Amino acid sequence: MTSHCQFYNDKSSGGYFVSFKILKNNCCGLDVHKTWIFACIGITDSHSRTEYKQARFSSFSKGLQELCDWLAKYRCTDVCMESSGKYWIPVFNILEKNNLWVTLSHPKYTKPLKGNKTDRKDAKWICDLYMCGMVKPSFIPPASIRHLRDLVRYRFKLTCMITGEKNRAQNCLTVSNLKLDDVFSDVFGKSSRSITEQILAHPGETFDVTPFVHGHCKTPIEEIQAAVDGAISPEQAVKLRQCLDHIDELEKHIETVEQEILRLSDPYESALNLIRTVPGFHKNPMTAIQVLSEIGADMSVFPTAKHLVSWAGCCPRNDQSNKKIKSTRISRAGSYFKPILVQVANALIKSKKHPEFTNRYRRIKARRGHKKAIIAICRMILTAIWHILSDLNPYTPDGFLESRPVNESKTLTTSQALNLLKQRGYIIKDEPVTAS
């Protein structure tokens, strides 16, 4: 690894000072805020002397266009800024439309020193770091993928809102001693919802639940009748009515958003069909779209599958000092992406059709536990997706099913073999004795 740091002897001060190798002779650092944007351009000549140009611009569209004109005046095409909230997004969009190369970095990689910090100095610090190649860029997908990602994440938020409203509605039923959750698997299903609407339409009245129960319901009518033997107060009735109306309204919003998501995902139908060949992604069409909206269809931005796994936060972190490993926890990255992979992984480990996942899960669970084993399955899924989108070939389990020849020189006793199978997660049962 080549170092960009050089030490020089300063005879006047009797010590040394550090000089970094300049990789970009003309670049700009931006310190983005809600109202103002502070910019600093660093121009380095052939004698390694750097001249700085600083200015402040408004965050309005007119001010952003003035920023682009100011950058063009000094022929600066490389811009670096940190991702501060949502304020960087309009700045990034305007600079991208003006054909400028924009590098977005996490604030933890551009954090300045404490005690000597102003907005102008922050912009100059970002410029110096970017000039010396010390800024780690963030992955920014194309504009079409960003638009798709925004709607997919909004759909996720709406789903979370529906879950919250269902919990509040369930609290109303519990407080009123209406035990619908004891007799129905889904409190908001067809039969349960019909009974709830009847209770709200005629509060305090006793009625026969037989006409409201679906014919395929397995719970006896007598138990359902006993479960609705409660009284709902007027206050709880108002609250429950509003919760149910809000749930219906949110479901309509989700349907509208899903239609727009399907329209935006049409250009990536070939990539989606490849992702759906992976086990667990073929039943719900939105699952593959959620993956595509997070990682995009171009895998060239990730040099290897390990880079994709690390970006998604599905591998142990590096936290080692003095030959001691302090932590191996996974990072917080992929807050929208990781839950999808975990849900798919939990479904795959229960399937008998895909032994490449179940065998690995049992082997790791016996040693490390359920949570680490699930993250290992998530890593397998991500590795498969990277190879599928890179090679443009459908999924095949051959890469995971390794042939492990038996070591003939190693001999185990019966008790040792049984303990080994138990450690790997197998359940050993005695064969039933057949009468001769």
N, C-alpha and C positions, 0 to 999 in steps of 0.2 A: 504494500500500500504506500503510495507516494504522499509525503507530507507537504503541505503548503506553508509550513512555518519555518522561518529561518531566524537565527540569533546573530546579532551584530554587537561588536564591542564598542561601547560609547566611552571614549577616553575622557571626555569633558566631565562626565558625571561619575566616572570610575565604576560603571556597571554595564549591564547588557540591556538591550531592548529587543522586542520581538517584532518581526516584520512578516506579514503573510503575503503569499504570492497572489497577485491580482489576476483573476481569470476572465473578468468582464471589464473591458475598458470604458464602456458607456452603458450605465444601467441606472435604474431609479428605484427608490424605496418609498413606499406610501404608508402613512399612518392614518388609518381610516377611522372616522368618528361619525356620529349621527348627523352633525351639521357641517363640519369642516373636514377637509382632507389635506394633510400636510405632506408635501412631496419634496424629495431631495434627490438630485441627479449627481452622480459621481463620474467625472470625465478624467481618464488617466492618459497622459501623453506617453511618448516613447521613452522618456527618462524616468518613468514610474512616479511622476508627480501628479497627484489627484486634485482636481478643482471641483468644488461643490457648488451647485445651484439649487437654491431653496425657494419655495413658494407655497402659498396657501390658496385652496380653491373651495368653493361651495359644493355641497353634495347634491345640489339641484342639477337637473339635466344640462342647463346652460353652463354651470360650473364644471361639470364633467367634460363637456365638449371643449371648454377652455383648457382643461388639463391635457386633453389629447393634442390640441394645437401647441401647447407649451412643450410637450414631449417631442413633437415633430420639429419644432424650432431648433432643438439641440440634437436632432437625429437619434433620439433614444427610442429603441424598440423593445428593450428588456425591462420589465417592471416586476417588482416583488412587493407583496403586501401580506399581512397576516389576516387570518379569518376571524374577524371580530363580530360575533353575533350574526345578524342578517344584513348588516350594513355593507359588507363587501360585495354582495351579489349584484346590485345595480352598477357598481363601479367595474366589476369584472365583465359584465355584459357590454358596457359601453366600450371598454378597452378592447374587448375581443372583436367587436364589430369594426374597430379601426385597425385591425390586423396587427395588433401588438401582442408580443409574447408575454403572457402574464403567469407568474409563479405564485401560487397561494401556499402559505405555510401555516402550520399550527402555531398559536402564540407561545407555546412552551419552547419552541425552537428559536424564537426571536425575542425572548424576554431580555430587556436591558438590565444593567446594574442598578441597584437601588441607591437612592441618595442623590443621584445626578440625572434626573429624569424630567424631560419636558417633551411636548409633542414634536417640536422640531428635532430634538436630539433623538427621539425614537425613530423618526423617519431616516435620519442620518445613520443610525445604528443598523437599521434594516438594510440600508444601501450598502454599508460596509460589509455586513455578513454575506449579502448576495454577491457582492463584488468578488469576494474571496472564495466563493463556492461553498459556504458553510451553512446554507439554508436547505433543509430537507423539504422537497415539494410535496404537496398533497395531490391525491388523485382527483381530477375534475373530469367527469365524462362529457361527451358532446352535448350541445344544447338540446337536441331532441330527447336524449336520455334524461337530462336534468328535468325537463318538463314532465316526462313520464314518471320520474321518481317523486316529484312534488305531489302529483295526484295520488300515487300509490301510498305515500306516507299520510296524505290527508284521509284516504280511505281507512288506513289503520287507526287514525285518531277517532274517526267516526265509529268504528267498531268498538273502540275502548269506551266511548261515550254511551253506546248502547248497553255495554256490560255494566257500566255504572248505574244507568237507569233501571236495569233489570234487578240489580241488587237492592235499589231503593224500593222498587215495587214489591220485591220479596219481603222486605222489612215490614211493609204495610200489612201484608197478609199474615206475617208471623205475629205482629202486635195484636191483630184482630182475631187471633186463634183460628185462622183458616188454614188447615193443614193440607193444602193442595200439593205441596212438595213431597208429602209422604205417600201419596197415591198416584202421582203422575211423575214420569221421568223428566218431562219438560213442562215446567210451570207455565210457559208461554206457548205451548202447543195448541192444537185445534180445540181439543175437548176442554182443557183447563182455561183457555182464553174465553170460550163461550160461557163457561160457568162464572168467570170473573165479571164478564159484561152483564150477566143477569143479576149478579149481586149488586153491582153499581147502579143498574137501572131500577132495582127494587130493593133498596137497603132495608134490612131488618125483617124481610119477609121470608117465610119458609117455602121452599119449592122442591119439586121432584127433579133430580139431576139426570134422569134417564134420557130425556130428549136431547140433552146437550153432550152426551158421551158418545164418542165415535165407536163404531161397531168393532174395530180392531183393538180396542182397549182391553187389556188383560186383567185390570183391577176389578174386583166385584163391585157392583153398584152399591151394595150395602156399605162398603168401606168408604166409597166416595161420598155417599150421603152423610156418613158420620164425620167426614173431614170438613164439610162445609157448615157444620153446626157451630157457627160462631157469629159474632156481632161486630160489624165494622162501624166505627164512629164517623160522624159527618166530616170531621177534619181529615181522618185517614182516607175517606172516600175521595175527597178533593185531591189529596196528594197522589193517590193511586191513579185517578183519572188523568191527571197531568203527566204522570210517568208513562202510562200506556200510550197517550197521544204523542208524547215526545219520541217514544220508541218507533211508532209508525212513521213519524216524520223523518227520523234519522234513516230508517230503512229505505225510504223513497230517495233521500239524498245519496245513499250508497249506490242505488241502482243507476242514478244519473251519472255519478262519478265513474262507475264501472263501464258504462257505455263509452265515455270519453277515453278511459284507459285502453279499452279494446281498440278504439280508433287510432290512438297514438302508437299502439304496439303492432299495427298491421305491417309496417315496413320491416319488422324484425321477425317475421313469421318463420323463416328458415332457422334462425337461431333458437327460437322458442320450441320448435319441433325437436331440435337436438337436445335441449334441456329436458324436455318431457320424456326422453328415452331413459333418463336416470330414474331408478326406482323411487317412488314416492311423489313424483311431480306430474304424473299423467292424469290423475283423477280431477283435480281442481285446476282449471286453466289459469286462475289468478296466481297460483303458486310460482309457476315458471316466470310470469310477468314480474312478480316481486323480486325474484333473483336477478332478472335482466335489468330492472330499473336501478339496482344497486351497483352492479359490477359492469354493466354494458355488454356489448357483443364483441368488442375488440380486446383480445387477451394479450396483445403485444405490449400493453402498458405494464403488464406484470411479467417480468423476465422468466420466472418459473412459477410452478404451482405453490411453492413455499412462500413466495412473495404475496400471492393472493390470500393464502391462509393467514399469514401474519397481518395483512391489512384488515381482514375480517375479524381479527382478535380470537382466533381458534387455535392458538398455539401458546406454549408457556413463554413468559417474558424472560428477558436476560437481566438478572439482578444478582450480580456476583461481585464480591469484594474480598480480597485477601484469601482467595481460594475457598471462600465460603459462599454457598448459594443461599441468599436471603429469602427469595420468594420465587415461586414458579407459577403464580396465579396468571390467568389469562387477562388481557387488557380489557378496557371498557369499550373498545372499538366495536363497530357494527351493532349499535343499539337497535336498529331497525332490521338488520340482516340476520343477526344471530338467532333471534327467536324463531324465524322461519326454519332455519336449519335444525334447530333443536326439536321442533315439532315433527319434522320429517324423520329425524333420527329416532325419536321415540316410537314412531309407527313402524319403522323398518325392523327394529330389534324384536318386534312381536310377530314378524312375518317369517314363514318357513320357506318362502320362495327365493330368498336371497341369503344364502349361508355365508357369503363373504362379509356381510355386516353383522349377522348374529354371532358368528364364531369369534370375530374380533371383539365384539362387545362382551361376551362371556369371559374371554381370556383376560381382558383388561379389568373388568369389574371384580373378578376374583382377587386381584392384587391391589387395585387403586380405588375401587368404589364406583358407584353409578354415575356420578357427575363427571368425573374424568373420562369414563368410558363413553359417555354421550358426546362429549367434546371431541373425542377421537373419531367417532362416527361422523360428526360434522366435518372434520378434516378430510375424511375419506370422500364425502360427498363433494366438497369443494375441489379436491384434487381431480375427481372425475369430471366435474364441470369444466375445469380449466383445460384438460386434455381434449374434451369433446369440442369446445369452441375453438381451440387452437388447431386441432387436426381436422375439424369438420367431419367427424365420424361419430356414429351413434354409440351409445354406452355398451360396453361389454365387460363382464365380471372377470375376464381372464387376467387382467392386471393385478387383481386382489387375491385370486385363488392361487397361491404359491404351492408348488409341489415340495413337500418336506419328506425326504426319504428317511426311513427308519434307521437309526444307528444300531446295527446288529451287535456291536461290541458292548452295548449298555444293557444290562439285564436288571429287571425290577421284580420284586416279589409281588404277590397278589395284594397284600396290604398297601405296599408302596404305590402300586398302580391305581388302586381305589382312591387313595389320598390325592394322587395327582389329578385324577378326573374330578374329584370334589373341589379342588383348588381352582380348576378351570371353569367351574360353574355348572358342571353336569350333576344331575340328580340321579342317584342309583337306586333302583327298585328291585326287589326280589321277584324272580319269575314265579308265576303261579304253578303250584304242583298239580299236575294232571293225574287223575286216577287211572291206573292201568287195568 
